[in-house]
């Protein structure tokens, strides 16, 4: 039976691969790991590290002076070189329902940050930020 479960998708020509990160995926992980967070939705910043095996996800209250370095320093990656990707929700696109709620968004910033750098990119409320250790292999 296990053999059928493994080979059946191959017989149908279906490929099973890890999906690359997205605004909706990062947001969903942060919401799942921090379900009792009381920050209003419109004032949240969603943070996830180590996609797809997320080591640490949380919801941060947006502040006008919030920096990428402050967020990196809250994770286990604070002493490592980190790839930072910021996703921004497309405001005119309502969420679609499926297995998970899918929020449309786009990548608006991507940079590798060393342990001493602080990018000057302006974070906005409802951004979803992904941190990835540059020395770890990717699953996507």
Sine and cosine of phi, psi and omega as CSV:
sin_phi,cos_phi,sin_psi,cos_psi,sin_omega,cos_omega
0.00,0.00,-0.64,0.77,0.02,-1.00
-0.89,0.45,-0.58,0.82,0.00,-1.00
-0.90,0.44,-0.67,0.74,0.05,-1.00
-0.88,0.48,-0.66,0.75,0.00,-1.00
-0.90,0.45,-0.53,0.85,0.01,-1.00
-0.98,0.20,-0.70,0.72,-0.12,-0.99
-1.00,-0.02,-0.32,0.95,-0.02,-1.00
-0.85,0.53,-0.73,0.68,0.05,-1.00
-0.87,0.49,-0.55,0.84,0.02,-1.00
-0.93,0.38,-0.61,0.79,0.04,-1.00
-0.90,0.44,-0.55,0.84,0.01,-1.00
-0.99,0.13,-0.10,0.99,-0.01,-1.00
0.98,0.21,0.39,0.92,-0.02,-1.00
-1.00,-0.09,0.75,-0.67,0.06,-1.00
-0.99,-0.17,0.64,-0.77,0.02,-1.00
-0.92,-0.39,0.94,-0.33,-0.04,-1.00
-0.71,-0.71,0.40,-0.92,0.11,-0.99
-0.93,0.36,0.64,-0.77,0.00,-1.00
-1.00,0.06,0.60,-0.80,0.07,-1.00
-0.93,0.38,0.39,-0.92,-0.02,-1.00
-0.90,0.44,0.38,-0.92,-0.01,-1.00
-0.50,-0.87,0.17,-0.98,0.06,-1.00
-0.83,0.55,-0.78,0.63,-0.04,-1.00
-0.88,0.48,-0.63,0.78,0.00,-1.00
-0.92,0.39,-0.70,0.71,0.01,-1.00
-0.91,0.42,-0.69,0.73,0.00,-1.00
-0.88,0.47,-0.71,0.71,-0.02,-1.00
-0.87,0.49,-0.69,0.72,0.00,-1.00
-0.90,0.44,-0.69,0.73,0.00,-1.00
-0.90,0.44,-0.66,0.75,0.01,-1.00
-0.92,0.39,-0.59,0.81,0.01,-1.00
-0.93,0.37,-0.62,0.79,-0.04,-1.00
-0.99,0.11,-0.24,0.97,-0.03,-1.00
-0.72,-0.69,0.84,0.54,-0.15,-0.99
-0.93,0.36,-0.35,0.94,-0.03,-1.00
-0.99,-0.14,0.19,0.98,-0.02,-1.00
-0.88,0.48,0.74,-0.68,-0.07,-1.00
-0.99,-0.15,0.08,1.00,0.03,-1.00
-0.93,0.37,0.77,-0.64,0.04,-1.00
-0.84,0.54,0.60,-0.80,-0.08,-1.00
-0.78,0.62,-0.67,0.74,-0.07,-1.00
-0.96,0.26,-0.05,1.00,0.02,-1.00
-0.89,-0.46,0.26,0.96,-0.06,-1.00
-1.00,-0.08,0.48,-0.88,0.24,-0.97
-0.81,-0.58,0.81,-0.59,-0.06,-1.00
-0.99,-0.12,0.78,-0.62,-0.07,-1.00
-0.80,-0.60,0.72,-0.69,0.01,-1.00
-0.63,-0.78,0.67,-0.74,0.09,-1.00
-0.86,-0.52,0.48,-0.88,0.07,-1.00
0.90,0.43,0.89,0.46,0.07,-1.00
-0.94,0.33,0.60,-0.80,-0.11,0.99
-1.00,-0.02,-0.15,0.99,0.06,-1.00
-1.00,-0.02,0.99,0.15,-0.14,-0.99
-0.91,0.41,0.85,-0.53,0.02,-1.00
-0.99,0.12,-0.52,0.86,-0.14,-0.99
-0.36,-0.93,0.82,-0.57,0.05,-1.00
-0.69,-0.72,0.57,-0.82,0.02,-1.00
-0.36,-0.93,0.22,-0.98,0.07,-1.00
-0.94,-0.35,0.81,-0.59,-0.01,-1.00
-0.96,-0.29,0.66,-0.75,0.09,-1.00
-0.96,0.30,0.80,-0.60,-0.02,-1.00
-0.93,0.38,0.69,-0.72,0.13,-0.99
-0.72,-0.69,0.53,-0.85,-0.07,-1.00
-0.86,0.50,-0.50,0.87,-0.04,-1.00
-0.98,-0.18,0.26,0.97,0.00,-1.00
-0.91,0.43,0.74,-0.67,-0.02,-1.00
-0.89,-0.46,0.36,-0.93,0.08,-1.00
-0.88,0.47,-0.63,0.78,0.01,-1.00
-0.88,0.48,-0.66,0.75,0.03,-1.00
-0.86,0.51,-0.64,0.77,0.00,-1.00
-0.95,0.31,-0.67,0.74,0.05,-1.00
-0.85,0.52,-0.67,0.74,-0.06,-1.00
-0.92,0.39,-0.22,0.98,0.07,-1.00
-1.00,0.05,-0.06,1.00,-0.05,-1.00
-0.94,-0.35,0.10,-1.00,0.05,-1.00
-0.96,0.27,-0.10,1.00,-0.03,-1.00
-1.00,-0.06,0.15,0.99,-0.12,-0.99
-0.88,0.48,-0.42,0.91,0.00,-1.00
-0.97,-0.25,0.35,0.94,-0.05,-1.00
-0.80,-0.60,0.31,-0.95,0.16,-0.99
-0.96,0.27,0.78,-0.63,-0.16,-0.99
-0.79,-0.61,0.70,-0.72,0.18,-0.98
-1.00,0.04,0.79,-0.62,-0.03,-1.00
-0.93,-0.37,0.80,-0.60,0.10,-0.99
-0.82,-0.58,0.81,-0.59,0.03,-1.00
-0.95,-0.31,0.81,-0.58,0.06,-1.00
-0.95,-0.30,0.64,-0.76,0.01,-1.00
-0.85,-0.52,0.72,-0.70,0.00,-1.00
-0.93,0.37,0.67,-0.75,0.10,-1.00
-0.99,0.17,0.92,-0.39,-0.15,-0.99
-0.90,0.43,-0.52,0.86,-0.05,-1.00
-1.00,0.05,0.14,0.99,-0.06,-1.00
-0.91,-0.42,0.95,-0.31,0.00,-1.00
-0.94,0.34,0.43,-0.90,0.02,-1.00
-0.91,0.41,0.58,-0.81,0.07,-1.00
-0.97,-0.26,0.51,-0.86,-0.03,-1.00
-0.98,-0.22,0.65,-0.76,0.07,-1.00
-0.42,-0.91,-0.67,-0.74,0.10,-0.99
-0.89,0.46,-0.68,0.74,0.10,-1.00
-0.84,-0.55,0.36,-0.93,0.11,-0.99
-0.94,0.34,0.76,-0.65,-0.02,-1.00
-0.94,-0.35,0.92,-0.40,0.05,-1.00
-0.99,-0.13,0.82,-0.58,0.01,-1.00
-0.96,0.29,0.66,-0.75,0.02,-1.00
-0.33,-0.94,0.07,-1.00,0.00,-1.00
-0.62,-0.78,0.43,-0.91,0.07,-1.00
-0.98,0.22,0.81,-0.58,-0.04,-1.00
-0.91,-0.42,-0.15,0.99,-0.02,-1.00
-0.37,-0.93,0.70,-0.72,0.03,-1.00
-0.50,-0.87,0.83,-0.56,-0.02,-1.00
-0.38,-0.92,0.44,-0.90,0.12,-0.99
-1.00,-0.09,0.76,-0.65,-0.08,-1.00
-0.88,-0.48,0.82,-0.58,0.07,-1.00
-0.98,0.18,0.08,-1.00,-0.08,-1.00
-0.92,0.40,-0.30,0.96,-0.04,-1.00
-0.95,-0.31,-0.04,1.00,-0.07,-1.00
-1.00,-0.06,0.47,-0.88,0.09,-1.00
-0.70,-0.72,0.99,-0.13,-0.01,-1.00
-0.85,0.52,0.55,-0.83,-0.04,-1.00
-1.00,-0.05,0.17,0.99,0.01,-1.00
-0.85,0.52,0.68,-0.73,-0.03,-1.00
-1.00,0.05,0.93,-0.38,0.07,-1.00
-0.97,0.25,0.60,-0.80,0.07,-1.00
-0.87,-0.48,0.35,-0.94,0.06,-1.00
-0.86,0.51,0.60,-0.80,-0.02,-1.00
0.96,0.27,0.14,0.99,0.13,-0.99
-0.92,0.38,0.47,-0.88,0.11,-0.99
-0.88,-0.47,0.82,-0.57,-0.12,-0.99
-0.87,-0.49,0.77,-0.64,0.00,-1.00
-0.91,-0.41,0.78,-0.63,0.08,-1.00
-0.93,-0.37,0.76,-0.65,0.01,-1.00
-0.77,-0.64,0.76,-0.65,0.08,-1.00
-0.91,0.42,0.84,-0.54,-0.07,-1.00
-0.94,0.34,-0.24,0.97,-0.04,-1.00
-0.99,-0.14,0.07,1.00,0.02,-1.00
-0.97,-0.23,0.61,-0.79,0.05,-1.00
-0.93,0.36,0.48,-0.88,0.01,-1.00
-0.99,-0.13,0.53,-0.85,0.02,-1.00
-1.00,-0.07,0.02,1.00,-0.04,-1.00
-0.81,-0.59,0.00,0.00,0.00,0.00
